[in-house]
Amino acid sequence: MTRLDTLVRAAVDLTGYRLGLPQVAGALTMVPVHGPERPGIVPPRSGLKLNRVVGYGNVELHNGAPSGVAIVPLHIGYIQEGAQNHALCSAALMGAGETRLFEDACCVQAAQGGYLQGRDQWFFVLPVELRAKALALRGKPGYSKLWQDISTVNGRYGLPARGHLEQILTRKRAVLTQFRSRLELLPGQLGALFFVGEKFAGLEIAPDPRFFAEMWMPLVCFAYGVAAWRAEPPRPEPESFAVRDLAELRAELTRSREHHIERLGSWMPADTAMNTVEQERYLDLRLHTLTGAQLAGQVVTEHDRPIYASLFAVH
């Protein structure tokens, strides 16, 4: 496997993380990441619970695990029947049994009505087109602060220019969920590099495979699948190989994938310099916000080693 730190030059130590062979679904390329695990971190779907939405812009979460720190993923959005749906501007650290009110959440519906369906989707992650905007709004009041940006994104997609994110997440859900079925989550995988077209879109690293598995659908379908759906190319002609048997075909496929990963370096941003600011801490864990001209995101470190990272291209 290729070392991640030879491909991604970022203000975080990525030593020990390795890249697998790329998988391609239309305009979306996903490169699996394997590496050191940090057990004991509470995963987001089975551990964190949305307690309530306390009016507009106020979201209360609860870490219901009997032990372990929860990492609230960056830009996670919660769905609640009968209330406005919100997304968080920042990641967070929560102790076992802790309940926390986030007062800087972004409402992602500009008016009553058109609620997302909660029966088969528990949470999402903001599309990458909105993530830099949302990160810049952390700590700032105002529930409607993301509506104009959502409206702009909807307009680009040929949808009504309103601050309703559900126009994408539900009306295009059947298209977006195809990325989950066309890409394979591998055993032991705890992260991924995402590219849309031939451009870097994001790097996601989780503490362990269980945590990443719970983030898989929201990341593949919504955080990066939305941009990939918009950039979906015409269906190409299937690649053909001059082979005589199955063994030769497998060898050709492996060589093709290896050639693909060699090209990824040219798809990375030229400017990866980022400023780092510590956002919060819990025991030995530190949450840092990273901002740069072409990359931004947040990282959780323990003794200066990353155990969670969500870095994305600045649009």
C-alpha positions in Angstrom: 0.0 0.0 0.0 1.0 3.6 -0.6 1.8 5.8 2.5 -0.8 8.5 3.0 1.7 11.0 4.1 3.6 10.8 0.8 0.4 12.0 -1.0 -1.2 14.4 1.4 1.0 17.2 2.7 -1.0 18.6 5.6 -0.4 20.2 9.0 -1.0 16.9 10.7 1.2 13.8 11.2 -0.3 11.1 8.9 2.6 8.6 9.5 1.3 5.1 9.7 -1.8 5.5 7.5 -1.8 3.7 4.2 -3.8 3.9 1.0 -5.5 1.0 -0.7 -6.5 0.7 -4.4 -8.8 3.4 -5.7 -12.5 2.7 -6.4 -14.3 4.7 -9.0 -18.1 5.4 -9.3 -18.8 7.9 -12.0 -17.1 11.2 -11.1 -16.3 10.0 -7.5 -13.0 8.3 -6.7 -12.7 6.8 -3.2 -9.3 5.6 -2.0 -9.5 3.5 1.2 -7.3 4.4 4.1 -6.0 1.9 6.7 -3.9 2.6 9.7 -3.5 2.7 13.5 -6.7 2.2 15.4 -7.7 4.1 18.6 -10.4 1.9 20.3 -12.8 3.3 22.8 -14.1 6.3 21.0 -17.9 6.4 21.0 -19.2 6.0 17.4 -21.7 8.6 16.1 -24.8 6.6 15.2 -25.0 4.0 17.9 -23.5 6.2 20.7 -24.6 9.8 20.1 -28.3 10.8 20.3 -30.1 13.9 19.2 -31.9 14.9 22.4 -33.9 17.7 21.0 -33.9 20.9 18.9 -34.5 23.8 21.3 -36.0 26.3 18.9 -34.1 27.5 15.8 -30.3 27.1 15.9 -30.0 25.2 19.1 -29.3 21.4 19.0 -28.9 19.3 22.1 -26.9 16.1 21.8 -26.3 13.3 24.4 -23.5 10.8 24.6 -25.4 7.9 25.9 -22.5 5.5 26.1 -21.6 4.2 29.6 -17.9 5.0 29.0 -15.7 6.6 26.3 -15.4 10.0 24.8 -17.6 10.8 21.8 -16.2 12.7 18.8 -19.1 14.6 17.2 -18.2 14.5 13.5 -17.6 17.7 11.7 -20.7 19.1 9.9 -23.0 16.4 11.0 -26.7 17.2 10.4 -29.6 15.7 12.3 -33.1 14.8 11.2 -36.0 15.2 13.5 -39.7 14.6 12.6 -41.8 17.6 13.3 -39.0 20.1 13.8 -36.6 22.1 11.7 -33.5 20.2 10.7 -30.0 21.5 11.6 -26.3 20.9 10.9 -23.4 21.6 13.2 -20.7 24.0 12.2 -18.0 22.3 14.2 -16.9 18.9 15.6 -16.9 18.5 19.4 -15.7 16.2 22.2 -18.3 14.9 24.7 -17.7 12.7 27.8 -19.7 9.6 28.7 -23.2 10.6 29.8 -22.7 14.2 28.8 -25.5 16.3 27.4 -24.5 19.4 25.4 -26.4 22.2 23.8 -24.9 23.6 20.6 -26.2 27.1 20.1 -24.5 27.9 16.8 -26.1 25.2 14.6 -27.3 26.0 11.1 -30.9 25.5 10.2 -31.0 23.8 6.8 -34.7 24.6 6.0 -35.6 28.2 5.3 -39.3 27.7 6.2 -41.7 25.2 7.8 -42.6 22.3 5.6 -40.7 19.8 3.4 -39.2 18.0 6.3 -36.6 15.3 5.7 -37.9 11.8 6.4 -36.4 10.5 9.6 -37.6 6.9 9.4 -34.8 5.7 7.1 -32.0 8.2 7.5 -30.6 9.2 10.8 -28.0 11.8 10.0 -26.1 13.4 7.1 -23.0 15.4 6.5 -23.1 18.7 4.8 -22.2 18.6 1.1 -18.6 19.7 0.5 -19.8 22.8 -1.4 -21.1 24.1 2.0 -18.4 22.9 4.4 -16.0 25.8 4.2 -18.9 28.3 4.7 -20.2 26.3 7.7 -16.8 26.0 9.3 -16.3 29.8 9.1 -19.7 30.2 10.9 -18.8 28.2 14.0 -19.4 30.1 17.2 -21.5 32.7 15.4 -25.2 33.0 16.3 -28.0 33.1 13.7 -29.9 30.0 12.7 -30.4 31.3 9.1 -26.7 32.0 8.4 -26.4 29.2 5.9 -29.6 29.7 4.0 -28.2 31.9 1.2 -25.3 29.4 0.6 -27.8 26.5 0.4 -29.9 28.6 -2.0 -26.9 29.2 -4.2 -26.0 25.5 -4.3 -29.6 24.6 -5.1 -29.6 27.1 -8.0 -26.4 25.5 -9.4 -28.2 22.2 -9.5 -31.2 23.5 -11.3 -33.4 23.3 -8.2 -35.5 26.2 -6.8 -33.1 28.7 -5.2 -34.2 28.3 -1.6 -32.4 27.6 1.6 -33.9 24.1 1.7 -31.2 21.4 1.8 -33.8 18.6 1.6 -34.3 19.5 -2.1 -31.0 17.7 -2.6 -30.9 15.2 0.2 -34.4 13.7 -0.3 -35.5 14.5 -3.9 -32.1 13.3 -5.3 -31.7 10.6 -2.6 -32.2 7.7 -5.0 -29.4 9.0 -7.2 -27.1 9.8 -4.3 -27.4 6.4 -2.6 -26.1 4.7 -5.7 -22.6 5.8 -4.6 -22.9 3.6 -1.5 -23.7 0.5 -3.6 -21.1 1.2 -6.2 -18.3 1.8 -3.8 -17.1 -0.9 -1.3 -16.4 -0.4 2.3 -13.5 -2.7 3.0 -12.8 -4.7 6.2 -10.6 -2.7 8.5 -11.0 0.5 6.6 -11.0 3.5 8.9 -10.9 6.4 6.4 -10.9 7.5 2.8 -9.6 10.0 0.3 -12.3 11.4 -2.0 -11.8 13.0 -5.4 -14.5 14.5 -7.6 -13.4 14.4 -11.2 -9.7 14.9 -11.1 -9.7 17.2 -8.1 -9.2 16.5 -4.4 -12.5 16.7 -2.4 -11.7 15.5 1.1 -9.8 13.3 3.5 -11.8 11.5 6.3 -10.1 9.5 9.0 -11.9 7.8 11.9 -10.6 6.4 15.2 -11.5 2.8 14.2 -13.3 0.9 11.5 -16.6 0.8 13.4 -16.7 4.6 13.7 -15.9 5.0 10.0 -18.6 2.4 9.0 -21.2 4.5 10.7 -20.0 7.6 8.8 -19.8 5.7 5.4 -23.2 6.5 4.0 -23.4 10.2 5.1 -19.9 10.8 3.7 -20.2 8.9 0.4 -23.8 9.9 -0.4 -24.0 13.4 0.9 -20.7 15.0 1.8 -19.1 14.0 -1.5 -21.7 12.2 -3.5 -23.7 15.5 -4.1 -20.7 17.1 -5.9 -20.0 13.9 -7.8 -23.6 13.6 -8.9 -23.4 17.1 -10.3 -20.1 16.3 -12.1 -21.2 12.9 -13.3 -19.5 12.3 -16.7 -21.0 10.5 -19.7 -20.8 6.8 -19.3 -17.4 5.8 -20.7 -16.6 2.8 -22.8 -15.5 -0.2 -20.7 -11.8 -0.6 -20.4 -10.6 -3.7 -22.4 -7.6 -5.9 -21.7 -5.8 -8.4 -23.9 -5.8 -11.4 -21.6 -6.1 -15.1 -21.9 -7.4 -16.1 -18.5 -8.8 -14.9 -15.2 -5.3 -14.6 -13.6 -4.1 -12.3 -16.3 -7.3 -10.2 -16.0 -6.8 -9.8 -12.3 -3.2 -8.7 -12.9 -4.3 -6.2 -15.5 -6.9 -4.8 -13.2 -4.4 -4.4 -10.4 -2.0 -2.6 -12.7 -4.8 -0.3 -13.9 -5.6 0.6 -10.3 -2.0 1.1 -9.4 -1.6 3.5 -12.4 -4.7 5.3 -11.2 -3.3 5.9 -7.7 0.0 7.2 -9.3 -2.1 10.0 -10.9 -3.7 11.0 -7.6 -0.7 13.2 -6.7 -1.5 15.5 -9.5 -5.0 15.9 -8.3 -4.0 17.2 -4.9 -4.1 21.0 -4.1 -0.9 22.8 -4.8 -1.2 24.9 -1.6 -1.7 22.8 1.5 -0.5 25.3 4.0 -2.9 25.7 6.9 -3.2 27.7 10.1 -4.0 25.6 13.2 -6.0 26.7 16.2 -7.0 24.6 19.2 -10.7 24.6 19.5 -11.3 22.6 22.6 -9.8 19.8 24.7 -11.0 16.8 26.8 -8.5 14.8 28.8 -5.6 14.1 26.4 -7.7 14.8 23.3 -7.4 18.1 21.4 -9.7 19.4 18.7 -8.0 21.6 16.2 -9.4 23.8 13.4 -7.3 24.0 10.3 -7.8 26.7 7.7 -6.0 27.5 4.4 -6.4 28.8 1.0 -7.3 25.5 -0.6 -7.9 23.1 2.4 -9.8 23.4 5.7 -11.3 21.2 8.3 -10.8 19.8 11.8 -8.6 17.2 13.4 -8.7 15.5 16.8 -5.3 14.5 18.2 -4.1 12.5 21.2 -0.5 13.1 22.2 0.0 15.0 18.9 -1.2 12.0 16.9 -4.4 12.3 14.8 -7.2 9.9 15.7 -9.9 11.8 13.7 -9.6 14.1 10.7 -12.1 15.7 8.3 -10.3 17.9 5.8 -11.9 19.1 2.6 -11.3 21.3 -0.4 -12.3 25.0 -0.1 -14.9 25.9 -2.7 
